Amino acid sequence: MTDRATMHRVPALLDALARDGHISDRQAVEAFVLARQGETELPLHIRVLAGIAAVIACACFVGFLWKLGLIDYDEPAGMLLIGPAFIVAAIVLNRIPGVSQTTVGSFLLQASLAMMATGKLLFIIGFNESFSTPWAWSLAALIVTAATYHLFPMSIDRFLSSFVVLLSVMVTTVVWGEETTLPHELLMTGFFGLQLTVGAVLLTHGRIRREHLPLGYAIAFSLCVIGLTSPAYVATYPMVVNGMLAGGLIALFAWAGGGVDILKRPPMVLASLGAVLLALISAPALMLSIGAMIIGYAKHERRLLILGALLMPAFLWTYYYDPEVSLLMKSAILTVTGGALLAGRFYMSYTGKSREA
Amino acid sequence: MAIDQVPANRRLVEELYANGYLTAAARQAALEFLKPHDQWSLWISRLLLIVGSALALSGVVYFFAFNWSQIPPIAKFASIQIGIVAAVGAASVWGFTRTHGQVLVVGASVLVGVFLAVFGQVYQTGADAFELFTAWSVLILGWSVISNFAPQWALWLAVTNVALGLWWRQAALPSEEMAFLIYAYLALLNGMALAVREWGALRGVDWIARRWTRVLLTIATLLALLVPASTLVMADDPTTSMLVAGIMGLIGHVVLYSAYRHLLPDAWAVSATVLSGCLVLDAAAYRILSSALGDNTAATWLSLGLATLVIFATAMVYLRSIAPKLKAAHD
């Protein structure tokens, strides 16, 4: 599902607002908009290029350190010293004035990213080897991510580091959660609910600063992983998670429509009923997929639209192998749900809601 | 950047609101301007159609999977054939130019593949997988031609790529000397599809001109060019097919770069080509460094890491320098 809406420019928007008397000082608004353009990061395709270079270079640096004997599982203290040294060097390199404007600048920028990745990897391995607790690598990842998030302003690093933290907590909770004093399911459900709340705020609230968006995307990815991975999902209280997701979807409808009143319109009533239906059939990935597409469509964020669209076939694939429900039951659930959604679509066509002006 | 070039979107509206430049009423008016409610209704309607169709069709597939061994062959064939006829019949009624009809044709095309698989299973034809995929590709070609629907063509191209790859392994049975020619064939197939896409887009064929079709076909073509090109630069004693496909891979990179840098400016396509070129250069750097430094693998790793950074940094600077020109040409 692609975003086919018209792409407007700022003057057209300001003209429309000025016509209705919503703007008094247009010059101030334009000055704010132009000042905001200066904060723009590298385009996505160049960030992808930088990310791939950093991954290859990081692998080469780790190979180099390994060959020199500086990566030694029997001597984790060495890694705990070298890792932070790499991280500090990466931050210094990244702060050289004018970085990324020239070939040397771009080299330093990518070198800093590669060194940051290498440093974090070494620190996490060293920390994990030093402490005999399954939570060590989650804690190590959290420490380096929190310590560098504001000091190292590259969104790809922020996204990957945050995702690693969330993924490590999820894996550790699923694998080792039963050894904790709290109920296993309570931990996992709490973790899911916390991510859903923080993710919703980061991705929809107007006052969130741009630097926190990578964390929002990391949470969105992490939620998708939980929704798609049967061991992670069954480690929660599924009905509670489904309830949270359905409630979140309905809140999202209200947010996207501009207020709670929008929920009284027939298409939104149908959509809300659809959300409840999806909760009843236990389809978390499907609800997350729809949620990602709604936010993506509302905010013109193609990345979320694509994430939502890709999550749909991924859900259908993993659901087939879900051992919790029989194939016949899955078949009935999918057919009835699909039929209900199609009935909603035909109701909208019949009443003209799909073309309303 | 001039103010008239700045796109207006929800993020901007939210930031203006958050910083006190817009009141709540102004924010609502701005959102209504950017996304009128009729667009939301249309979007929800499409979402319901696509998600509903996907779930209902998957439910049918799951049902067959559950009962597969118990279903008599006649019922298997009848249900699939009825599905095909019903989908094509309904598409004819709705029209192949409308979304409903086009989605139904894609469904019918998938069912043709299912039918061929069931046919081979029931009659134990002993046919190779490449014959199934070739038949599938031939049978749905006609629908693809009349569908005017990019996803239908994407399905056809995916099936044809698999057919070609399987034919190479199961029927062509190439010698080691000729093994790499498959990459040349795949590059030609996807490259020709890309050329047709560009030809159609230049002539104003809207359905083929969607951006994602170019991205998909460029990536498919580049993958078929990258493997032989990087293998060639690393090989000490290349085979004939490695040489042919590798040289074709290198030339293909130049052709794609020239096309999307000068003829049809596109930042994403140029970046994808440059990225692929960087990986080929990195492969060449590995070969040169490992030969020069011999057994000193630590030095090889370190210098390869630095070489990678130099190659990609140069590419980044270049891409940033041409980005405004590409954007201006694209606009």
Boltz contact constraints between the chains, C-beta under 6 A:
constraints:
  - contact:
      token1: [A, 5]
      token2: [B, 39]
      max_distance: 6.0
  - contact:
      token1: [A, 7]
      token2: [B, 7]
      max_distance: 6.0
  - contact:
      token1: [A, 8]
      token2: [B, 8]
      max_distance: 6.0
  - contact:
      token1: [A, 9]
      token2: [B, 4]
      max_distance: 6.0
  - contact:
      token1: [A, 9]
      token2: [B, 8]
      max_distance: 6.0
  - contact:
      token1: [A, 10]
      token2: [B, 3]
      max_distance: 6.0
  - contact:
      token1: [A, 10]
      token2: [B, 6]
      max_distance: 6.0
  - contact:
      token1: [A, 10]
      token2: [B, 8]
      max_distance: 6.0
  - contact:
      token1: [A, 11]
      token2: [B, 4]
      max_distance: 6.0
  - contact:
      token1: [A, 13]
      token2: [B, 8]
      max_distance: 6.0
  - contact:
      token1: [A, 16]
      token2: [B, 33]
      max_distance: 6.0
  - contact:
      token1: [A, 17]
      token2: [B, 26]
      max_distance: 6.0
  - contact:
      token1: [A, 20]
      token2: [B, 29]
      max_distance: 6.0
  - contact:
      token1: [A, 22]
      token2: [B, 26]
      max_distance: 6.0
  - contact:
      token1: [A, 22]
      token2: [B, 29]
      max_distance: 6.0
  - contact:
      token1: [A, 29]
      token2: [B, 21]
      max_distance: 6.0
  - contact:
      token1: [A, 30]
      token2: [B, 3]
      max_distance: 6.0
  - contact:
      token1: [A, 32]
      token2: [B, 21]
      max_distance: 6.0
  - contact:
      token1: [A, 33]
      token2: [B, 6]
      max_distance: 6.0
  - contact:
      token1: [A, 37]
      token2: [B, 1]
      max_distance: 6.0
  - contact:
      token1: [A, 45]
      token2: [B, 268]
      max_distance: 6.0
  - contact:
      token1: [A, 45]
      token2: [B, 271]
      max_distance: 6.0
  - contact:
      token1: [A, 46]
      token2: [B, 316]
      max_distance: 6.0
  - contact:
      token1: [A, 46]
      token2: [B, 319]
      max_distance: 6.0
  - contact:
      token1: [A, 49]
      token2: [B, 275]
      max_distance: 6.0
  - contact:
      token1: [A, 49]
      token2: [B, 316]
      max_distance: 6.0
  - contact:
      token1: [A, 53]
      token2: [B, 308]
      max_distance: 6.0
  - contact:
      token1: [A, 53]
      token2: [B, 312]
      max_distance: 6.0
  - contact:
      token1: [A, 56]
      token2: [B, 308]
      max_distance: 6.0
  - contact:
      token1: [A, 57]
      token2: [B, 305]
      max_distance: 6.0
  - contact:
      token1: [A, 57]
      token2: [B, 308]
      max_distance: 6.0
  - contact:
      token1: [A, 57]
      token2: [B, 309]
      max_distance: 6.0
  - contact:
      token1: [A, 60]
      token2: [B, 301]
      max_distance: 6.0
  - contact:
      token1: [A, 60]
      token2: [B, 304]
      max_distance: 6.0
  - contact:
      token1: [A, 60]
      token2: [B, 305]
      max_distance: 6.0
  - contact:
      token1: [A, 61]
      token2: [B, 305]
      max_distance: 6.0
  - contact:
      token1: [A, 63]
      token2: [B, 301]
      max_distance: 6.0
  - contact:
      token1: [A, 64]
      token2: [B, 298]
      max_distance: 6.0
  - contact:
      token1: [A, 64]
      token2: [B, 301]
      max_distance: 6.0
  - contact:
      token1: [A, 64]
      token2: [B, 302]
      max_distance: 6.0
  - contact:
      token1: [A, 67]
      token2: [B, 297]
      max_distance: 6.0
  - contact:
      token1: [A, 67]
      token2: [B, 298]
      max_distance: 6.0
  - contact:
      token1: [A, 68]
      token2: [B, 298]
      max_distance: 6.0
  - contact:
      token1: [A, 103]
      token2: [B, 313]
      max_distance: 6.0
  - contact:
      token1: [A, 103]
      token2: [B, 314]
      max_distance: 6.0
  - contact:
      token1: [A, 103]
      token2: [B, 317]
      max_distance: 6.0
  - contact:
      token1: [A, 106]
      token2: [B, 313]
      max_distance: 6.0
  - contact:
      token1: [A, 106]
      token2: [B, 316]
      max_distance: 6.0
  - contact:
      token1: [A, 106]
      token2: [B, 317]
      max_distance: 6.0
  - contact:
      token1: [A, 107]
      token2: [B, 309]
      max_distance: 6.0
  - contact:
      token1: [A, 107]
      token2: [B, 313]
      max_distance: 6.0
  - contact:
      token1: [A, 110]
      token2: [B, 309]
      max_distance: 6.0
  - contact:
      token1: [A, 110]
      token2: [B, 312]
      max_distance: 6.0
  - contact:
      token1: [A, 110]
      token2: [B, 313]
      max_distance: 6.0
  - contact:
      token1: [A, 111]
      token2: [B, 309]
      max_distance: 6.0
  - contact:
      token1: [A, 206]
      token2: [B, 14]
      max_distance: 6.0
  - contact:
      token1: [A, 206]
      token2: [B, 17]
      max_distance: 6.0
  - contact:
      token1: [A, 206]
      token2: [B, 18]
      max_distance: 6.0
  - contact:
      token1: [A, 207]
      token2: [B, 18]
      max_distance: 6.0
  - contact:
      token1: [A, 258]
      token2: [B, 28]
      max_distance: 6.0
  - contact:
      token1: [A, 258]
      token2: [B, 31]
      max_distance: 6.0
  - contact:
      token1: [A, 267]
      token2: [B, 41]
      max_distance: 6.0
  - contact:
      token1: [A, 267]
      token2: [B, 44]
      max_distance: 6.0
  - contact:
      token1: [A, 298]
      token2: [B, 10]
      max_distance: 6.0
  - contact:
      token1: [A, 299]
      token2: [B, 10]
      max_distance: 6.0
  - contact:
      token1: [A, 299]
      token2: [B, 11]
      max_distance: 6.0
  - contact:
      token1: [A, 300]
      token2: [B, 9]
      max_distance: 6.0
  - contact:
      token1: [A, 316]
      token2: [B, 58]
      max_distance: 6.0
  - contact:
      token1: [A, 327]
      token2: [B, 62]
      max_distance: 6.0
  - contact:
      token1: [A, 327]
      token2: [B, 65]
      max_distance: 6.0
  - contact:
      token1: [A, 327]
      token2: [B, 66]
      max_distance: 6.0
  - contact:
      token1: [A, 328]
      token2: [B, 66]
      max_distance: 6.0
  - contact:
      token1: [A, 330]
      token2: [B, 62]
      max_distance: 6.0
  - contact:
      token1: [A, 331]
      token2: [B, 59]
      max_distance: 6.0
  - contact:
      token1: [A, 331]
      token2: [B, 62]
      max_distance: 6.0
  - contact:
      token1: [A, 331]
      token2: [B, 63]
      max_distance: 6.0
  - contact:
      token1: [A, 331]
      token2: [B, 66]
      max_distance: 6.0
  - contact:
      token1: [A, 334]
      token2: [B, 55]
      max_distance: 6.0
  - contact:
      token1: [A, 334]
      token2: [B, 58]
      max_distance: 6.0
  - contact:
      token1: [A, 334]
      token2: [B, 59]
      max_distance: 6.0
  - contact:
      token1: [A, 335]
      token2: [B, 56]
      max_distance: 6.0
  - contact:
      token1: [A, 335]
      token2: [B, 59]
      max_distance: 6.0
  - contact:
      token1: [A, 337]
      token2: [B, 55]
      max_distance: 6.0
  - contact:
      token1: [A, 338]
      token2: [B, 52]
      max_distance: 6.0
  - contact:
      token1: [A, 338]
      token2: [B, 55]
      max_distance: 6.0
  - contact:
      token1: [A, 338]
      token2: [B, 56]
      max_distance: 6.0
  - contact:
      token1: [A, 338]
      token2: [B, 59]
      max_distance: 6.0
  - contact:
      token1: [A, 339]
      token2: [B, 56]
      max_distance: 6.0
  - contact:
      token1: [A, 341]
      token2: [B, 48]
      max_distance: 6.0
  - contact:
      token1: [A, 341]
      token2: [B, 51]
      max_distance: 6.0
  - contact:
      token1: [A, 341]
      token2: [B, 52]
      max_distance: 6.0
  - contact:
      token1: [A, 342]
      token2: [B, 52]
      max_distance: 6.0
  - contact:
      token1: [A, 344]
      token2: [B, 48]
      max_distance: 6.0
  - contact:
      token1: [A, 345]
      token2: [B, 45]
      max_distance: 6.0
  - contact:
      token1: [A, 345]
      token2: [B, 48]
      max_distance: 6.0
  - contact:
      token1: [A, 345]
      token2: [B, 49]
      max_distance: 6.0
  - contact:
      token1: [A, 345]
      token2: [B, 52]
      max_distance: 6.0
  - contact:
      token1: [A, 348]
      token2: [B, 45]
      max_distance: 6.0
  - contact:
      token1: [A, 353]
      token2: [B, 41]
      max_distance: 6.0
  - contact:
      token1: [A, 354]
      token2: [B, 41]
      max_distance: 6.0
  - contact:
      token1: [A, 354]
      token2: [B, 42]
      max_distance: 6.0
  - contact:
      token1: [A, 354]
      token2: [B, 45]
      max_distance: 6.0
  - contact:
      token1: [A, 356]
      token2: [B, 38]
      max_distance: 6.0
  - contact:
      token1: [A, 356]
      token2: [B, 41]
      max_distance: 6.0
  - contact:
      token1: [A, 357]
      token2: [B, 38]
      max_distance: 6.0
